[in-house]
């Protein structure tokens, strides 16, 4: 009897090489960041795409054409490639620059509006996103429905001229600063035979009547996350995103942008760079540090492959899940190695330096493998994509 071999699907797209033209762009970004540091406008921090809210910095990036880079020029963007944007974002993250204000709008709101938004919605929001003046959050997770988005209970009920939202979203980064977010809600009764049916997305202005924003402080006492409560919030028909009932398809394509970028493995890069500085002139740590650097390069190659796939118009949800799962585990391992190799204890009171970076990273670490989908759920997505479940 001859056994039949089944080829498993590829976990990530083919490798993508950055075009040589991006070298000049990278040099320009590095020069700008060096000038910002020299002027003392900010200090490097880990996890800056969550914690580094600085609207001045976002507006300056917009002025230089480094936000909304893939947005067409008719909407205020640069019409550049996803690979050009990748170069800018990885330089910002590696520098530990304060990118949180614009991050979500630039990363996934702009591309989603281009794919599913109406012309009126694009004209309303995209120019401000490209200028670094319009900020968005994400309205997906709910109490008892975190990574299991099909379990959302926020209701959208049809009313005259639009929809009325009632429910609660949780872990919404930056909602207390943001202008709006995309809310995933159930617009039809739940079908136990098809839990993904009956979901829709709505653009919610966060200063609308009936919207309450409640802080969820971190262990540090810092305020980045929020609970957002809808009490019969009216959403006009022109603020429906895409098609009613197509929310699941839309939100999963959005997650390809959310899960695959360099922020999924560069959140602790400022700590890694500081660790190398702390170990300068010493011996005995080559294997541990070399292992971290080798894995970083591998993750970057995988993430770049996804960026190349997005550039070609695909939405590689499976590959994005792989990058996110491996990348966020890696970020935690950078912290573990730093604590193992350097005797300096974390010092949240330090203004800068290795001790401060380590303290910040330790306190932010619990969220690495949770946000954007827990690692357990991501492994399930990968297993399903491979036909193993």
N, C-alpha and C positions, 0 to 999 in steps of 0.2 A: 504494500500500500504506500502510495506517495503522499507525503504531507503537503498541504497547501499553505504557503507562507503568505501572510497578509502584511503589506507594508503599512506601518503606522504613518499618519500624517506628520508633516514637518511641524515642529513646535514653534519655530520662528521663520520669518521669510529669509530669502538669500541675503548674504552680507551686502551692505551698502557702503560705498566709499564716498567721502566728502569731496566735492569738486575742488580743484586747486584755487578757484576764485574765492573760497571761503577763508583762505589764510589772511588776506588783507582785512576782512571783516573782523576776524578774531583779534588781530593785532590792534585794531581800532577800539574794540570793546575793552581789551586789557588796558590800553592807555587811559581810557576814560575812567575805569575802575581804580587805577593807580592814582589818578588825580583826585578822585573822590576820597580815597583813603588818606592821601596826603593832606587834604583839607580838613580832615577830622569829622567828616559828615556822618560817618557810621563806622562801626567796628564789626568785623566778621563774627557771625553767629551760626550755629548749626540750625537746621530746620527753618531757614529763613522764609521759605515759601508759605509757611503757616504763621510764623511769629514776627516776621520783619515788615510790619505795616508802615510805609513811608510814602505818602502821597506826593511829596515833592520829588522823590526819586523816580516814582512811576511817571510823573509828568515829564521829567527830563528824558527818560527813555523814549517816551512818545514823541517828544520834540526831535529826537535824533533818528526817528523812524525805526526803532527797535521794539515796538509793540505793534500787534496786529500786522506782523510782517507778511503773513500769507493772505491777508484780506485784500481783495482787489482795490485798485486805486480809486475806482468810482465810489467806494465806501470809506475812503480815507486811509486805506492801508498802503502797503508797498508793492503788493503783487509779487512778493518774493517766494522762494521755495520753502518747504518744510525743513530742508536741510540747513538753509540759511538761519532760520529761526532756531534750529537745534544748536548751532554754534553759539548764538547769543545766549540762550538759556543756560547752557552748560557752563559758560564763562561766569555768568551771574551767580549761579549756584556754587561753583567752586570757590568764588571769592567770598561767599557768605554775605552777599549783598541783600538789602531789604526789599524783597520783591512781592511780598504778600498782597499788597493792595490790588495790583493788577493781575495777579497770577491766574486765578480761575477764569476771569473774563478772557484773558489772552489765550489760555491753554485750551479751553473747551467751549466756552460760550460763543466766541466768534465763529469757529468752524461749524458749530451746530446751527447757528443762525444762517450761515451760508448754505447749509444742506437742507434745513427744514423750515427756516423762517420765511415769512412773507416779505415782499419788497418794502412794505411800510415798516416792519420790524427791523429790517437791515438798516434802512435809512435812519431810524430812530436811535439805534444802539451802537452800530459798528464804528461810526466816526469817533464817538467818545471813548470807546475801548481802545482804538488806535492812538488816541491822544493821551491815554493814561488818566482819563478823567471820569470814566464810568466803571464802577466796580460791581461784581456779581458774586453771589454765593451759590451753593448747591443745595437743592431741596429734595434729597432722595431719602436718606435714612429716617426711621421713625422709632419711637420706643417699641421694643419687641419686634422690630422689623429692620434690623441693621443691614447685614449683608444679604438677607433674603428679601430683596426688593418686591418680589411678587406678593409679599404679605402686607404691603402698605394698606393703611386703613383711612387715610385722609380721603374725604369724600368730595367729589365735584358734582353738584346737582344743577341741572338745567334750570335757568330762570330767564325772565324776559331780558333779552339783549346780551346774555352771556352765561356765566357760571358762578356758582357760590361755593367757596371752599370752606370746609370745616375739618379740623384735625391738627396734628402736631408733627413737626419735623425736629430732628435732634442732631447734634454734632455739626451744626452749620457754621463753618469757619467764616469769620468776618461779617456775620449778618448785622452786627451792631454798627458797622461802617458802610456796608454795601448799599447800593441803590436798588438792587433787584436780585431775584434768583429764579431758576427754573424749578417748579414744583411738580413732582410726580404724584398723581392722585388717581383714585378709582372713580371713573366716570360711568361705570355700569356695574351691576351686581356681580359679585365674585362667582366665577364658575369653577367648581372644584375639579372639573375635568380638564380645564385649561386656565390655570391660575395667572397666566401672562396676558390673558384677554381683558378688555375693559379698562385698560390703563391709558391715561393721557397726560400730556405735559402742558403746563401753564406758566406764563411769564408773570411773576408776582412782584409788584413794586412794594418794597419793604416799609414804606411810610404810608401804605394804604390803610384806610379805616378797618379795624378788626384784626390787624396784625400786631401781635405782641412778641417782643424779643427779650428772652431771659438768659442771663449769662450762665455759662458752665465753666467755672474757674479751673485752671490746671493745678497740678501739685505746687507749681511755683507761685501760685496766686495770680498769674497772668490771665488775661481774658482774651481768648481767641475763639473758643467754641460757644455756641448758643443753642438754646431751644427756641423754636419759632412756632407760635400758636396761631392758628387761623380760627377766628370766630365769625363765621358767615361772611367771609371776605369776597367781595364782588370782583369777578374777572370778566371784563368785556370780551366779546367774541374776537376782537382784533388782537387779543393777547393770548389766544390759544396758540401753542407752538406745534406746528405740523398738523397731523390729522388726529381727530378724536378717535380713540381706540388704538392708536399706533404707538402709544407711549413706550411699550416694552422694546420694540425695535429701535426706536429713537434713542432711548436711554442706554441700551447696550452698545450702540455705535459711539455714543458720547464717552463711554467708559474706556474705549480704546485710546482716546486722548488722555484720559485721566490717569490710567494705570501704567503707561509705557514710557513716560518721559524720564529724563535724567534725574528729576527730583526724587525718583524712587530708589536711587542708590547714591546720590550726592548730598543727601541731607546732613551726613556726618563728615563730608569731605574736609571742611575747615578743621575738624578735630584730627583727621588723619594727617593733614599737612603739618599741624602743630606737633603731632606725635613724632613725625620724622625730625622736626627741629629739636625736640627734647632729647632724642636719641643720638643726635649728631656727635660724632667722636667716640661713641661706645660700640661695643661688639656684643654678639650673642642674640640679637633680635632679628637677624636677617631673614630667617625662615618665616617668622610670623608676619613681619611687615611686607616681605616679598610676596607672601601668599595673599595678603590684602590687596596689594597693587595689581597682581595678576588677575584676581577675581574682578577687581574694578574694571580693568580693561575688557574682560570678557563681557561683563554686564553692559558696558558702553557699546560694544559691538552689537549686542543683541538689541539694545534700545535704538541704535542707529538703523538697524534693519527694519524695525517697526516704523521709524520715521520715514524711511524710504518707501515703505508700503503705503503709508498714509499719503505721501506725496503723489503716488500713482492712483490715488482715489479709492484705495481699499480701506476696510475697517477691520484690522486683524485682532479681534477680541481675544482669541486663544493666546496668541503671542504676547499681547499686552498683559494677560494674567500671569504668564510665565515670568516676564520681566519684573512685575510688581512683587510676586511671591519671593523670587530669589533676591531681588534688590533690597527689600525691606529686612529680610533676614541678615543680609550682608551689613546693613547699617548698624544693626545691633551688635554684630560681631566686631565692628570697628571699635565700639565702646568697650567691649569685653577685653580686647587686646590692649587698648590704651590703659585700662585699669590694671591689667596684669603686668605690663612692662614698665610703668612709671609709678613711682611711689607717691608722687604728689597727690594729695586727696582732692576731690572736687571741691571748689569754693564758689558757691553762688554769689558771694559778696565781692569777688574780684571784678575789677572793671574790664579786664581783658586777659589774654594769655591762655596757656594750656589749661590751668585749673578751672578757669571760667568756662571755656569751651566744653570741657569734660562734664562740668556740673550741668550746663544747659542740655547737653546731649543725654545725660542720664535721666533728667526729668522729663524730656520729651519722648524718650524711647518707647514707653508703653503704647503710644499711638501709632508707631511705625507700621506694625503688622495688622492694625485694625482699620485705619481709614482707607477708603477706596475698595473695601472688601477684605474680610479677614483672610488670613492665609489658608485656613481650613476650607473656606468656601472656594477660594481660588484653585486649590488643589482639586476640588470636585469639578470645577469648570474644565481644568486641564484633562482630568480623567475622562470626562464626558466627550471632550474633543478628540481624544485618542480612541474612543469607542470602548473604553474599559468599564463603563457603567451606564 
